[in-house]
Amino acid sequence: EKQDDWVKITSSDGYSFLVKRSVASISGTLKNMLSEDSSFREAIANTCPISERAAVVEKVCEYMSFKACHDGLGSKEGVDVNEFTERIPPEVALELCVTSLSVPL
């Protein structure tokens, strides 16, 4: 099944991160870029560039994985958000906020 495929997300400083397509599809922007119905080069190559440094792209990938893992849980009260936010270094926080505007999650 296509949702189990792996896709590559690349940073502006040359690092690559492999995530499942279903995880990348958490972001509407990445989902559209990877759509089989499009002729975007990202869809053809299964690679999405994000114009941010690796430390930021890594946190974006972590967040998408966190969200994919916890989305199916019925009550949001059972999800400890601090489990994710504690892993965000202060020096990355602002860049991550700016990135979330360009790659809506």
Biotite code that builds the C-alpha atoms (Angstrom):
import biotite.structure as struc

atoms = struc.array([
    struc.Atom([0.000, 0.000, 0.000], chain_id="A", res_id=1, res_name="GLU", atom_name="CA", element="C"),
    struc.Atom([1.260, 3.478, -0.902], chain_id="A", res_id=2, res_name="LYS", atom_name="CA", element="C"),
    struc.Atom([0.724, 4.896, 2.620], chain_id="A", res_id=3, res_name="GLN", atom_name="CA", element="C"),
    struc.Atom([3.383, 2.474, 3.919], chain_id="A", res_id=4, res_name="ASP", atom_name="CA", element="C"),
    struc.Atom([5.980, 3.814, 1.482], chain_id="A", res_id=5, res_name="ASP", atom_name="CA", element="C"),
    struc.Atom([8.854, 5.827, 2.823], chain_id="A", res_id=6, res_name="TRP", atom_name="CA", element="C"),
    struc.Atom([9.498, 9.358, 1.626], chain_id="A", res_id=7, res_name="VAL", atom_name="CA", element="C"),
    struc.Atom([12.556, 11.536, 2.075], chain_id="A", res_id=8, res_name="LYS", atom_name="CA", element="C"),
    struc.Atom([12.388, 14.991, 3.597], chain_id="A", res_id=9, res_name="ILE", atom_name="CA", element="C"),
    struc.Atom([15.512, 17.052, 3.032], chain_id="A", res_id=10, res_name="THR", atom_name="CA", element="C"),
    struc.Atom([16.864, 20.094, 4.846], chain_id="A", res_id=11, res_name="SER", atom_name="CA", element="C"),
    struc.Atom([18.572, 23.115, 3.332], chain_id="A", res_id=12, res_name="SER", atom_name="CA", element="C"),
    struc.Atom([21.906, 22.024, 4.818], chain_id="A", res_id=13, res_name="ASP", atom_name="CA", element="C"),
    struc.Atom([21.864, 18.634, 3.092], chain_id="A", res_id=14, res_name="GLY", atom_name="CA", element="C"),
    struc.Atom([20.444, 16.260, 5.701], chain_id="A", res_id=15, res_name="TYR", atom_name="CA", element="C"),
    struc.Atom([17.758, 13.723, 4.829], chain_id="A", res_id=16, res_name="SER", atom_name="CA", element="C"),
    struc.Atom([15.030, 12.214, 6.983], chain_id="A", res_id=17, res_name="PHE", atom_name="CA", element="C"),
    struc.Atom([12.987, 9.150, 6.010], chain_id="A", res_id=18, res_name="LEU", atom_name="CA", element="C"),
    struc.Atom([9.381, 9.033, 7.187], chain_id="A", res_id=19, res_name="VAL", atom_name="CA", element="C"),
    struc.Atom([6.376, 6.998, 6.181], chain_id="A", res_id=20, res_name="LYS", atom_name="CA", element="C"),
    struc.Atom([4.177, 8.661, 3.589], chain_id="A", res_id=21, res_name="ARG", atom_name="CA", element="C"),
    struc.Atom([1.246, 8.512, 6.015], chain_id="A", res_id=22, res_name="SER", atom_name="CA", element="C"),
    struc.Atom([3.308, 10.503, 8.537], chain_id="A", res_id=23, res_name="VAL", atom_name="CA", element="C"),
    struc.Atom([4.401, 13.113, 5.947], chain_id="A", res_id=24, res_name="ALA", atom_name="CA", element="C"),
    struc.Atom([0.759, 13.429, 4.891], chain_id="A", res_id=25, res_name="SER", atom_name="CA", element="C"),
    struc.Atom([-0.039, 14.923, 8.322], chain_id="A", res_id=26, res_name="ILE", atom_name="CA", element="C"),
    struc.Atom([1.126, 18.166, 6.688], chain_id="A", res_id=27, res_name="SER", atom_name="CA", element="C"),
    struc.Atom([-1.324, 19.299, 4.034], chain_id="A", res_id=28, res_name="GLY", atom_name="CA", element="C"),
    struc.Atom([1.535, 20.923, 2.122], chain_id="A", res_id=29, res_name="THR", atom_name="CA", element="C"),
    struc.Atom([3.637, 17.748, 2.039], chain_id="A", res_id=30, res_name="LEU", atom_name="CA", element="C"),
    struc.Atom([0.554, 15.653, 1.268], chain_id="A", res_id=31, res_name="LYS", atom_name="CA", element="C"),
    struc.Atom([-0.161, 17.799, -1.807], chain_id="A", res_id=32, res_name="ASN", atom_name="CA", element="C"),
    struc.Atom([3.487, 17.719, -2.868], chain_id="A", res_id=33, res_name="MET", atom_name="CA", element="C"),
    struc.Atom([3.512, 13.904, -2.678], chain_id="A", res_id=34, res_name="LEU", atom_name="CA", element="C"),
    struc.Atom([0.087, 13.336, -4.253], chain_id="A", res_id=35, res_name="SER", atom_name="CA", element="C"),
    struc.Atom([0.075, 10.666, -6.947], chain_id="A", res_id=36, res_name="GLU", atom_name="CA", element="C"),
    struc.Atom([-2.466, 12.785, -8.817], chain_id="A", res_id=37, res_name="ASP", atom_name="CA", element="C"),
    struc.Atom([0.048, 15.579, -9.263], chain_id="A", res_id=38, res_name="SER", atom_name="CA", element="C"),
    struc.Atom([3.030, 15.798, -11.536], chain_id="A", res_id=39, res_name="SER", atom_name="CA", element="C"),
    struc.Atom([5.120, 17.572, -8.915], chain_id="A", res_id=40, res_name="PHE", atom_name="CA", element="C"),
    struc.Atom([8.743, 16.505, -8.949], chain_id="A", res_id=41, res_name="ARG", atom_name="CA", element="C"),
    struc.Atom([8.410, 15.772, -5.214], chain_id="A", res_id=42, res_name="GLU", atom_name="CA", element="C"),
    struc.Atom([5.753, 13.148, -5.987], chain_id="A", res_id=43, res_name="ALA", atom_name="CA", element="C"),
    struc.Atom([7.878, 11.581, -8.708], chain_id="A", res_id=44, res_name="ILE", atom_name="CA", element="C"),
    struc.Atom([11.041, 11.482, -6.576], chain_id="A", res_id=45, res_name="ALA", atom_name="CA", element="C"),
    struc.Atom([9.275, 10.787, -3.233], chain_id="A", res_id=46, res_name="ASN", atom_name="CA", element="C"),
    struc.Atom([11.392, 13.608, -1.810], chain_id="A", res_id=47, res_name="THR", atom_name="CA", element="C"),
    struc.Atom([10.235, 16.863, -0.215], chain_id="A", res_id=48, res_name="CYS", atom_name="CA", element="C"),
    struc.Atom([12.711, 19.665, 0.402], chain_id="A", res_id=49, res_name="PRO", atom_name="CA", element="C"),
    struc.Atom([12.067, 21.958, 3.363], chain_id="A", res_id=50, res_name="ILE", atom_name="CA", element="C"),
    struc.Atom([14.051, 25.181, 3.272], chain_id="A", res_id=51, res_name="SER", atom_name="CA", element="C"),
    struc.Atom([15.179, 24.998, 6.880], chain_id="A", res_id=52, res_name="GLU", atom_name="CA", element="C"),
    struc.Atom([18.245, 23.648, 8.660], chain_id="A", res_id=53, res_name="ARG", atom_name="CA", element="C"),
    struc.Atom([18.321, 20.026, 9.787], chain_id="A", res_id=54, res_name="ALA", atom_name="CA", element="C"),
    struc.Atom([17.636, 20.739, 13.477], chain_id="A", res_id=55, res_name="ALA", atom_name="CA", element="C"),
    struc.Atom([14.299, 22.302, 12.516], chain_id="A", res_id=56, res_name="VAL", atom_name="CA", element="C"),
    struc.Atom([13.344, 19.684, 9.903], chain_id="A", res_id=57, res_name="VAL", atom_name="CA", element="C"),
    struc.Atom([14.123, 16.951, 12.436], chain_id="A", res_id=58, res_name="GLU", atom_name="CA", element="C"),
    struc.Atom([11.619, 18.479, 14.893], chain_id="A", res_id=59, res_name="LYS", atom_name="CA", element="C"),
    struc.Atom([9.020, 18.798, 12.124], chain_id="A", res_id=60, res_name="VAL", atom_name="CA", element="C"),
    struc.Atom([9.452, 15.077, 11.395], chain_id="A", res_id=61, res_name="CYS", atom_name="CA", element="C"),
    struc.Atom([9.268, 14.256, 15.111], chain_id="A", res_id=62, res_name="GLU", atom_name="CA", element="C"),
    struc.Atom([6.082, 16.301, 15.465], chain_id="A", res_id=63, res_name="TYR", atom_name="CA", element="C"),
    struc.Atom([4.420, 14.616, 12.484], chain_id="A", res_id=64, res_name="MET", atom_name="CA", element="C"),
    struc.Atom([5.320, 11.205, 13.951], chain_id="A", res_id=65, res_name="SER", atom_name="CA", element="C"),
    struc.Atom([4.020, 12.253, 17.380], chain_id="A", res_id=66, res_name="PHE", atom_name="CA", element="C"),
    struc.Atom([0.776, 13.506, 15.853], chain_id="A", res_id=67, res_name="LYS", atom_name="CA", element="C"),
    struc.Atom([0.338, 10.364, 13.730], chain_id="A", res_id=68, res_name="ALA", atom_name="CA", element="C"),
    struc.Atom([0.870, 8.183, 16.800], chain_id="A", res_id=69, res_name="CYS", atom_name="CA", element="C"),
    struc.Atom([-1.550, 10.105, 19.011], chain_id="A", res_id=70, res_name="HIS", atom_name="CA", element="C"),
    struc.Atom([-4.229, 11.130, 16.488], chain_id="A", res_id=71, res_name="ASP", atom_name="CA", element="C"),
    struc.Atom([-6.148, 7.881, 16.849], chain_id="A", res_id=72, res_name="GLY", atom_name="CA", element="C"),
    struc.Atom([-6.498, 8.191, 20.612], chain_id="A", res_id=73, res_name="LEU", atom_name="CA", element="C"),
    struc.Atom([-10.039, 9.144, 21.530], chain_id="A", res_id=74, res_name="GLY", atom_name="CA", element="C"),
    struc.Atom([-9.535, 11.604, 24.356], chain_id="A", res_id=75, res_name="SER", atom_name="CA", element="C"),
    struc.Atom([-6.882, 14.288, 23.952], chain_id="A", res_id=76, res_name="LYS", atom_name="CA", element="C"),
    struc.Atom([-6.721, 14.420, 27.747], chain_id="A", res_id=77, res_name="GLU", atom_name="CA", element="C"),
    struc.Atom([-4.706, 11.194, 27.678], chain_id="A", res_id=78, res_name="GLY", atom_name="CA", element="C"),
    struc.Atom([-1.937, 12.731, 25.554], chain_id="A", res_id=79, res_name="VAL", atom_name="CA", element="C"),
    struc.Atom([0.820, 14.466, 27.479], chain_id="A", res_id=80, res_name="ASP", atom_name="CA", element="C"),
    struc.Atom([1.851, 17.323, 25.181], chain_id="A", res_id=81, res_name="VAL", atom_name="CA", element="C"),
    struc.Atom([4.888, 17.933, 27.369], chain_id="A", res_id=82, res_name="ASN", atom_name="CA", element="C"),
    struc.Atom([6.155, 14.591, 26.084], chain_id="A", res_id=83, res_name="GLU", atom_name="CA", element="C"),
    struc.Atom([6.823, 16.388, 22.791], chain_id="A", res_id=84, res_name="PHE", atom_name="CA", element="C"),
    struc.Atom([7.411, 20.000, 23.816], chain_id="A", res_id=85, res_name="THR", atom_name="CA", element="C"),
    struc.Atom([10.150, 19.075, 26.292], chain_id="A", res_id=86, res_name="GLU", atom_name="CA", element="C"),
    struc.Atom([12.209, 17.836, 23.334], chain_id="A", res_id=87, res_name="ARG", atom_name="CA", element="C"),
    struc.Atom([12.278, 21.246, 21.623], chain_id="A", res_id=88, res_name="ILE", atom_name="CA", element="C"),
    struc.Atom([15.499, 23.106, 22.389], chain_id="A", res_id=89, res_name="PRO", atom_name="CA", element="C"),
    struc.Atom([14.904, 26.836, 22.991], chain_id="A", res_id=90, res_name="PRO", atom_name="CA", element="C"),
    struc.Atom([17.279, 27.764, 20.164], chain_id="A", res_id=91, res_name="GLU", atom_name="CA", element="C"),
    struc.Atom([15.054, 25.877, 17.685], chain_id="A", res_id=92, res_name="VAL", atom_name="CA", element="C"),
    struc.Atom([11.654, 27.002, 19.003], chain_id="A", res_id=93, res_name="ALA", atom_name="CA", element="C"),
    struc.Atom([11.329, 30.249, 17.030], chain_id="A", res_id=94, res_name="LEU", atom_name="CA", element="C"),
    struc.Atom([12.490, 28.676, 13.764], chain_id="A", res_id=95, res_name="GLU", atom_name="CA", element="C"),
    struc.Atom([10.027, 25.849, 14.321], chain_id="A", res_id=96, res_name="LEU", atom_name="CA", element="C"),
    struc.Atom([7.176, 28.341, 14.742], chain_id="A", res_id=97, res_name="CYS", atom_name="CA", element="C"),
    struc.Atom([8.140, 30.099, 11.509], chain_id="A", res_id=98, res_name="VAL", atom_name="CA", element="C"),
    struc.Atom([8.419, 26.765, 9.676], chain_id="A", res_id=99, res_name="THR", atom_name="CA", element="C"),
    struc.Atom([4.961, 25.739, 10.845], chain_id="A", res_id=100, res_name="SER", atom_name="CA", element="C"),
    struc.Atom([3.605, 28.713, 8.906], chain_id="A", res_id=101, res_name="LEU", atom_name="CA", element="C"),
    struc.Atom([5.219, 27.581, 5.642], chain_id="A", res_id=102, res_name="SER", atom_name="CA", element="C"),
    struc.Atom([4.637, 23.845, 6.162], chain_id="A", res_id=103, res_name="VAL", atom_name="CA", element="C"),
    struc.Atom([1.237, 23.771, 7.920], chain_id="A", res_id=104, res_name="PRO", atom_name="CA", element="C"),
    struc.Atom([0.915, 20.727, 10.139], chain_id="A", res_id=105, res_name="LEU", atom_name="CA", element="C"),
])
